[in-house]
Amino acid sequence: MPLYQSDSILLEAHYFGDHAEFMRLPCAQVSVGNGAIVVQGVELRHLQGLRWTPDFLSFDASGNHYRYPVGRPAFIGPDRAQFALL
């Protein structure tokens, strides 16, 4: 599983027309693989308060931009969230 050092993630949800929702959250690192993205160092209370399901998760690391289609997060530790890759 590749491990990326990133200081934040961006969650996006897109609806019909031009309506969209965005939320940027600070984090410590992001790993991608095995059908999921695991975000470490994120405050789960922000994710628990989401009233919408993200369509995409993106982040920047080492000068590159990564964007993945995801589903609703699962909480797998005190500061870890896992998003299924769609």
C-alpha positions in Angstrom: 0.0 0.0 0.0 1.6 3.3 -1.0 1.9 5.8 1.8 1.6 9.5 1.1 2.5 12.4 3.4 -0.3 14.9 2.9 -1.5 17.7 5.2 -5.1 17.5 4.1 -7.8 15.7 2.1 -10.6 17.2 0.1 -14.0 15.4 0.0 -16.4 16.2 -2.9 -20.0 15.4 -3.6 -21.6 16.3 -6.9 -25.3 16.5 -7.6 -27.5 17.3 -10.5 -26.9 20.6 -12.1 -24.1 22.7 -10.6 -24.7 21.8 -7.0 -21.8 20.4 -5.1 -20.4 20.1 -1.6 -16.8 20.2 -0.5 -15.0 19.6 2.8 -11.3 20.0 3.4 -9.9 18.2 6.4 -6.4 18.2 7.9 -4.6 14.9 8.1 -1.2 13.3 8.7 -0.9 10.7 5.9 -2.9 8.8 3.3 -2.5 5.2 2.1 -4.0 3.8 -1.0 -4.5 0.1 -1.8 -6.4 -3.1 -1.3 -9.6 -1.5 -2.5 -9.5 1.3 0.1 -8.0 4.6 1.1 -7.0 5.0 4.8 -6.6 8.5 6.1 -4.6 8.8 9.4 -4.6 11.8 11.6 -8.0 13.0 10.7 -10.6 14.3 13.2 -13.4 11.8 13.0 -16.0 14.2 14.4 -16.0 16.1 11.2 -16.6 12.9 9.1 -19.3 11.7 11.6 -21.1 15.0 11.0 -21.3 14.7 7.2 -24.8 14.8 6.0 -23.8 13.7 2.5 -21.8 10.9 1.0 -18.6 11.9 -0.8 -18.1 11.0 -4.4 -14.4 11.8 -4.5 -11.4 12.1 -2.2 -8.4 14.0 -3.3 -5.0 15.0 -1.8 -1.6 16.4 -2.8 1.6 14.7 -2.0 5.2 15.2 -3.3 4.1 17.7 -5.9 1.4 15.4 -7.3 -2.4 15.6 -7.1 -4.4 12.4 -6.5 -8.2 12.0 -6.9 -10.2 8.8 -6.3 -13.9 7.9 -6.4 -14.9 6.8 -2.9 -17.9 5.9 -0.7 -18.9 6.7 2.8 -16.1 6.4 5.4 -15.7 3.7 8.0 -14.0 4.6 11.3 -11.2 2.2 12.1 -9.3 3.9 14.9 -9.3 7.0 17.1 -7.9 9.1 14.2 -8.2 6.8 11.2 -10.9 6.6 8.5 -11.2 4.1 5.6 -12.9 5.0 2.4 -13.8 2.2 -0.1 -12.5 2.8 -3.6 -15.4 2.7 -6.1 
